[in-house]
Every structure is written in C-alpha cells, then in structure tokens.
Amino acid sequence: MVRSCGVIEIVEFGAELRLFREQAYLRGKRDPEWTAEWGTDEHDERATHFVVRDEDGALAGAVRAQFDPPWPDGVDDEHAVLFARMAVRRMELRGRRVLVDLMLHANRHAAELGRTTGYAVANSRALWLYRRIDAQFDVVSGPNSGWGSEMYLMRWELERFAAALESVVDIRRAVPLPG
C-alpha cells in the first residue's frame, strides 16, 4: 500500500472549507478581487469535497469533484468528472505531497462511480507537478485568466492518471519543490 499524507475524507461544504479555500487563494498571491468567487459558487452544494487534515486537525488540502453538468466549455461527457477548487495550505504533509494524494483519492473515487475521464481547471504550478510525475493528460484549453490567475483546462483518463500518481513513492526525491 502506498503511504499517504493522511486520512482523506469526504465532507459537506461549509464555512470551514469556504474560509480555507479563500485563504489558500490569497496565499497563492492571486488577485484579491476574485477571493469570494474562489471561496464558493453555485456548484459547491452538489459537489463532492475531499479534504485532508494536518496533525492538529486543521485543513491542509481540499479538492472539489463535480459529477453533474453544467460543464465548462469543451466538456460534454456523461462519463466525466470535473475536479476544481484545489487548495493546499501545506505542500507536504507526512513526507507526501498533499495535492498528489488528494487527486489520487478523488480519481479513484470517481472511477468507482463509473467515471472514465477527468477534467480539471489548474494553474501552471499544478501542470508542472503533473508533468514531473509523468501523469498523462492533455491541456484542452487555456490559458484563461479567470479567477485572478492563468488557468488551464486539463483532460485525462482516470485510471492512467491515478496510476501515475500512485507510482510516486517518495515525492520529495521524485519531484523537488521549485526554486
């Protein structure tokens, strides 16, 4: 079994998650005018939210999975899932990359529900990470300067993407943090 950064839970959307996403957005030095949009939108109530907590019980990372339309432009797939609102407070936790473990868990969950294709709206830092671990994906649109930074729409096959994420045994050696 692959070591994990912690217990990943599915939670209801609420004030704690909204505040966490807003703070992560601002720590990312993005345009403060988009903070409220990043914190919540009309999709949060119907979405599935994955989180991981640190040793003190505080949120360390979160990702949202949407299983129902409306999809962004370029996505028209009844077997798809859209991952969005990825946010981390800590890049690493217990020797593992938080985003890698969250996306691995979320991809597996979606595949168990019969989904085959994943999409995500991601910034250039996330694209860099996925390329470094040799995750197979296509950038299908972007850059889009919405949400206060350049974002790209990615598409991948869930099982292949999860296999790439799972193959990273020691993320610190495989993917050193930039700069």
C-alpha positions as YAML, in Angstrom:
chain: A
units: angstrom
residues:
- id: 1
  name: MET
  ca: [0.00, 0.00, 0.00]
- id: 2
  name: VAL
  ca: [1.21, 3.49, -0.86]
- id: 3
  name: ARG
  ca: [1.96, 5.76, 2.07]
- id: 4
  name: SER
  ca: [-0.48, 8.68, 2.33]
- id: 5
  name: CYS
  ca: [-0.22, 12.23, 3.65]
- id: 6
  name: GLY
  ca: [-3.14, 11.45, 5.97]
- id: 7
  name: VAL
  ca: [-6.74, 10.36, 6.12]
- id: 8
  name: ILE
  ca: [-8.65, 11.82, 3.21]
- id: 9
  name: GLU
  ca: [-12.29, 12.48, 3.99]
- id: 10
  name: ILE
  ca: [-15.38, 13.43, 2.03]
- id: 11
  name: VAL
  ca: [-17.06, 16.37, 3.76]
- id: 12
  name: GLU
  ca: [-20.09, 18.61, 3.33]
- id: 13
  name: PHE
  ca: [-19.36, 22.09, 2.04]
- id: 14
  name: GLY
  ca: [-19.49, 24.67, 4.80]
- id: 15
  name: ALA
  ca: [-17.87, 27.72, 6.36]
- id: 16
  name: GLU
  ca: [-14.62, 25.93, 7.30]
- id: 17
  name: LEU
  ca: [-13.98, 24.80, 3.73]
- id: 18
  name: ARG
  ca: [-15.01, 28.14, 2.22]
- id: 19
  name: LEU
  ca: [-12.63, 30.04, 4.52]
- id: 20
  name: PHE
  ca: [-9.82, 27.54, 3.86]
- id: 21
  name: ARG
  ca: [-10.15, 27.97, 0.08]
- id: 22
  name: GLU
  ca: [-10.24, 31.77, 0.35]
- id: 23
  name: GLN
  ca: [-7.09, 31.80, 2.50]
- id: 24
  name: ALA
  ca: [-5.27, 29.38, 0.16]
- id: 25
  name: TYR
  ca: [-6.24, 31.55, -2.80]
- id: 26
  name: LEU
  ca: [-4.82, 34.68, -1.17]
- id: 27
  name: ARG
  ca: [-1.63, 32.87, -0.06]
- id: 28
  name: GLY
  ca: [-1.16, 31.99, -3.73]
- id: 29
  name: LYS
  ca: [-0.78, 35.74, -4.40]
- id: 30
  name: ARG
  ca: [-3.76, 35.84, -6.71]
- id: 31
  name: ASP
  ca: [-5.99, 38.82, -7.46]
- id: 32
  name: PRO
  ca: [-7.90, 39.60, -4.22]
- id: 33
  name: GLU
  ca: [-10.96, 40.70, -6.24]
- id: 34
  name: TRP
  ca: [-11.64, 37.02, -7.03]
- id: 35
  name: THR
  ca: [-11.44, 35.78, -3.43]
- id: 36
  name: ALA
  ca: [-15.20, 35.38, -2.89]
- id: 37
  name: GLU
  ca: [-15.61, 33.52, -6.21]
- id: 38
  name: TRP
  ca: [-12.79, 31.15, -5.26]
- id: 39
  name: GLY
  ca: [-14.33, 30.52, -1.83]
- id: 40
  name: THR
  ca: [-17.70, 29.30, -3.08]
- id: 41
  name: ASP
  ca: [-20.03, 29.18, -6.06]
- id: 42
  name: GLU
  ca: [-23.30, 27.58, -7.16]
- id: 43
  name: HIS
  ca: [-21.68, 24.14, -7.65]
- id: 44
  name: ASP
  ca: [-20.49, 23.59, -4.08]
- id: 45
  name: GLU
  ca: [-23.76, 22.29, -2.65]
- id: 46
  name: ARG
  ca: [-24.00, 19.45, -5.21]
- id: 47
  name: ALA
  ca: [-20.28, 18.64, -5.42]
- id: 48
  name: THR
  ca: [-18.20, 16.08, -3.51]
- id: 49
  name: HIS
  ca: [-15.46, 17.65, -1.39]
- id: 50
  name: PHE
  ca: [-12.27, 15.78, -0.46]
- id: 51
  name: VAL
  ca: [-10.10, 17.12, 2.37]
- id: 52
  name: VAL
  ca: [-7.05, 16.12, 4.38]
- id: 53
  name: ARG
  ca: [-6.13, 17.49, 7.80]
- id: 54
  name: ASP
  ca: [-2.76, 18.05, 9.43]
- id: 55
  name: GLU
  ca: [-1.59, 16.68, 12.78]
- id: 56
  name: ASP
  ca: [-3.56, 19.38, 14.63]
- id: 57
  name: GLY
  ca: [-6.81, 18.68, 12.78]
- id: 58
  name: ALA
  ca: [-6.64, 21.82, 10.62]
- id: 59
  name: LEU
  ca: [-7.37, 21.55, 6.90]
- id: 60
  name: ALA
  ca: [-4.18, 21.00, 4.90]
- id: 61
  name: GLY
  ca: [-5.73, 20.48, 1.46]
- id: 62
  name: ALA
  ca: [-9.01, 20.22, -0.42]
- id: 63
  name: VAL
  ca: [-10.35, 19.42, -3.88]
- id: 64
  name: ARG
  ca: [-13.89, 19.51, -5.28]
- id: 65
  name: ALA
  ca: [-15.35, 16.91, -7.66]
- id: 66
  name: GLN
  ca: [-18.37, 17.74, -9.84]
- id: 67
  name: PHE
  ca: [-20.28, 14.80, -11.26]
- id: 68
  name: ASP
  ca: [-23.08, 16.71, -12.94]
- id: 69
  name: PRO
  ca: [-23.36, 19.46, -15.56]
- id: 70
  name: PRO
  ca: [-23.02, 22.30, -16.29]
- id: 71
  name: TRP
  ca: [-19.55, 21.62, -17.62]
- id: 72
  name: PRO
  ca: [-17.08, 24.29, -18.69]
- id: 73
  name: ASP
  ca: [-16.70, 24.97, -22.41]
- id: 74
  name: GLY
  ca: [-15.11, 21.99, -24.14]
- id: 75
  name: VAL
  ca: [-16.51, 19.34, -21.77]
- id: 76
  name: ASP
  ca: [-19.52, 17.31, -22.91]
- id: 77
  name: ASP
  ca: [-19.08, 13.87, -21.41]
- id: 78
  name: GLU
  ca: [-21.56, 11.90, -19.31]
- id: 79
  name: HIS
  ca: [-18.67, 9.73, -18.04]
- id: 80
  name: ALA
  ca: [-16.60, 12.69, -16.86]
- id: 81
  name: VAL
  ca: [-15.82, 14.30, -13.53]
- id: 82
  name: LEU
  ca: [-14.56, 17.84, -13.10]
- id: 83
  name: PHE
  ca: [-12.03, 18.49, -10.34]
- id: 84
  name: ALA
  ca: [-11.79, 22.10, -9.24]
- id: 85
  name: ARG
  ca: [-11.07, 24.42, -6.33]
- id: 86
  name: MET
  ca: [-7.83, 22.58, -5.49]
- id: 87
  name: ALA
  ca: [-6.30, 24.28, -2.48]
- id: 88
  name: VAL
  ca: [-3.42, 23.40, -0.18]
- id: 89
  name: ARG
  ca: [-2.10, 25.07, 2.96]
- id: 90
  name: ARG
  ca: [0.97, 22.85, 3.06]
- id: 91
  name: MET
  ca: [2.70, 21.41, 0.01]
- id: 92
  name: GLU
  ca: [3.91, 18.40, 2.00]
- id: 93
  name: LEU
  ca: [2.47, 16.50, 4.93]
- id: 94
  name: ARG
  ca: [3.99, 13.35, 6.42]
- id: 95
  name: GLY
  ca: [6.51, 13.19, 3.57]
- id: 96
  name: ARG
  ca: [3.88, 13.25, 0.83]
- id: 97
  name: ARG
  ca: [2.58, 15.95, -1.49]
- id: 98
  name: VAL
  ca: [-0.91, 16.89, -0.34]
- id: 99
  name: LEU
  ca: [-2.28, 17.63, -3.82]
- id: 100
  name: VAL
  ca: [-0.94, 14.34, -5.22]
- id: 101
  name: ASP
  ca: [-2.68, 12.30, -2.52]
- id: 102
  name: LEU
  ca: [-5.94, 14.26, -2.77]
- id: 103
  name: MET
  ca: [-6.09, 13.85, -6.54]
- id: 104
  name: LEU
  ca: [-5.20, 10.15, -6.31]
- id: 105
  name: HIS
  ca: [-8.04, 9.55, -3.86]
- id: 106
  name: ALA
  ca: [-10.52, 11.68, -5.82]
- id: 107
  name: ASN
  ca: [-9.63, 9.93, -9.12]
- id: 108
  name: ARG
  ca: [-10.13, 6.50, -7.56]
- id: 109
  name: HIS
  ca: [-13.47, 7.57, -6.08]
- id: 110
  name: ALA
  ca: [-14.71, 8.85, -9.45]
- id: 111
  name: ALA
  ca: [-13.60, 5.64, -11.21]
- id: 112
  name: GLU
  ca: [-15.50, 3.57, -8.62]
- id: 113
  name: LEU
  ca: [-18.61, 5.58, -9.58]
- id: 114
  name: GLY
  ca: [-18.17, 4.59, -13.23]
- id: 115
  name: ARG
  ca: [-16.48, 7.74, -14.48]
- id: 116
  name: THR
  ca: [-13.68, 7.33, -17.01]
- id: 117
  name: THR
  ca: [-12.47, 10.83, -17.83]
- id: 118
  name: GLY
  ca: [-11.19, 13.53, -15.52]
- id: 119
  name: TYR
  ca: [-11.05, 17.25, -16.14]
- id: 120
  name: ALA
  ca: [-9.52, 19.94, -14.00]
- id: 121
  name: VAL
  ca: [-9.06, 23.65, -14.08]
- id: 122
  name: ALA
  ca: [-5.46, 24.04, -12.94]
- id: 123
  name: ASN
  ca: [-2.79, 26.71, -12.73]
- id: 124
  name: SER
  ca: [0.68, 26.40, -14.23]
- id: 125
  name: ARG
  ca: [2.19, 25.15, -10.94]
- id: 126
  name: ALA
  ca: [-0.20, 22.17, -10.89]
- id: 127
  name: LEU
  ca: [0.56, 21.45, -14.57]
- id: 128
  name: TRP
  ca: [4.27, 21.50, -13.72]
- id: 129
  name: LEU
  ca: [3.74, 18.97, -10.90]
- id: 130
  name: TYR
  ca: [1.68, 16.58, -13.04]
- id: 131
  name: ARG
  ca: [4.24, 16.73, -15.86]
- id: 132
  name: ARG
  ca: [7.09, 15.99, -13.44]
- id: 133
  name: ILE
  ca: [5.44, 12.78, -12.25]
- id: 134
  name: ASP
  ca: [4.66, 11.78, -15.85]
- id: 135
  name: ALA
  ca: [0.88, 11.92, -15.46]
- id: 136
  name: GLN
  ca: [-0.66, 11.54, -18.92]
- id: 137
  name: PHE
  ca: [-3.04, 14.42, -19.66]
- id: 138
  name: ASP
  ca: [-3.97, 16.89, -22.38]
- id: 139
  name: VAL
  ca: [-4.41, 20.61, -21.99]
- id: 140
  name: VAL
  ca: [-7.66, 21.24, -23.88]
- id: 141
  name: SER
  ca: [-7.96, 25.00, -23.35]
- id: 142
  name: GLY
  ca: [-6.24, 27.94, -21.81]
- id: 143
  name: PRO
  ca: [-4.71, 29.96, -20.62]
- id: 144
  name: ASN
  ca: [-7.84, 31.57, -19.26]
- id: 145
  name: SER
  ca: [-7.18, 34.49, -16.98]
- id: 146
  name: GLY
  ca: [-10.32, 33.93, -14.92]
- id: 147
  name: TRP
  ca: [-10.22, 33.58, -11.15]
- id: 148
  name: GLY
  ca: [-7.33, 36.01, -10.86]
- id: 149
  name: SER
  ca: [-4.58, 33.88, -12.43]
- id: 150
  name: GLU
  ca: [-3.89, 31.94, -15.61]
- id: 151
  name: MET
  ca: [-5.80, 28.66, -15.56]
- id: 152
  name: TYR
  ca: [-5.87, 25.72, -17.97]
- id: 153
  name: LEU
  ca: [-8.47, 23.01, -18.60]
- id: 154
  name: MET
  ca: [-6.85, 19.55, -18.42]
- id: 155
  name: ARG
  ca: [-8.32, 16.20, -19.52]
- id: 156
  name: TRP
  ca: [-7.12, 12.65, -18.68]
- id: 157
  name: GLU
  ca: [-8.14, 9.02, -18.39]
- id: 158
  name: LEU
  ca: [-8.84, 8.44, -14.69]
- id: 159
  name: GLU
  ca: [-7.10, 5.07, -14.33]
- id: 160
  name: ARG
  ca: [-3.91, 6.14, -16.14]
- id: 161
  name: PHE
  ca: [-3.71, 9.40, -14.20]
- id: 162
  name: ALA
  ca: [-4.23, 7.60, -10.87]
- id: 163
  name: ALA
  ca: [-1.53, 5.07, -11.79]
- id: 164
  name: ALA
  ca: [0.95, 7.89, -12.38]
- id: 165
  name: LEU
  ca: [0.05, 9.49, -9.05]
- id: 166
  name: GLU
  ca: [0.29, 6.15, -7.24]
- id: 167
  name: SER
  ca: [3.72, 5.38, -8.69]
- id: 168
  name: VAL
  ca: [5.26, 8.28, -6.78]
- id: 169
  name: VAL
  ca: [6.67, 6.54, -3.72]
- id: 170
  name: ASP
  ca: [8.90, 9.30, -2.36]
- id: 171
  name: ILE
  ca: [7.61, 12.59, -3.69]
- id: 172
  name: ARG
  ca: [10.46, 14.56, -2.15]
- id: 173
  name: ARG
  ca: [13.05, 12.74, -4.29]
- id: 174
  name: ALA
  ca: [10.86, 12.41, -7.39]
- id: 175
  name: VAL
  ca: [9.58, 15.98, -7.51]
- id: 176
  name: PRO
  ca: [11.61, 18.56, -5.61]
- id: 177
  name: LEU
  ca: [9.82, 21.79, -4.86]
- id: 178
  name: PRO
  ca: [10.66, 24.51, -7.41]
- id: 179
  name: GLY
  ca: [13.08, 27.30, -6.59]
...
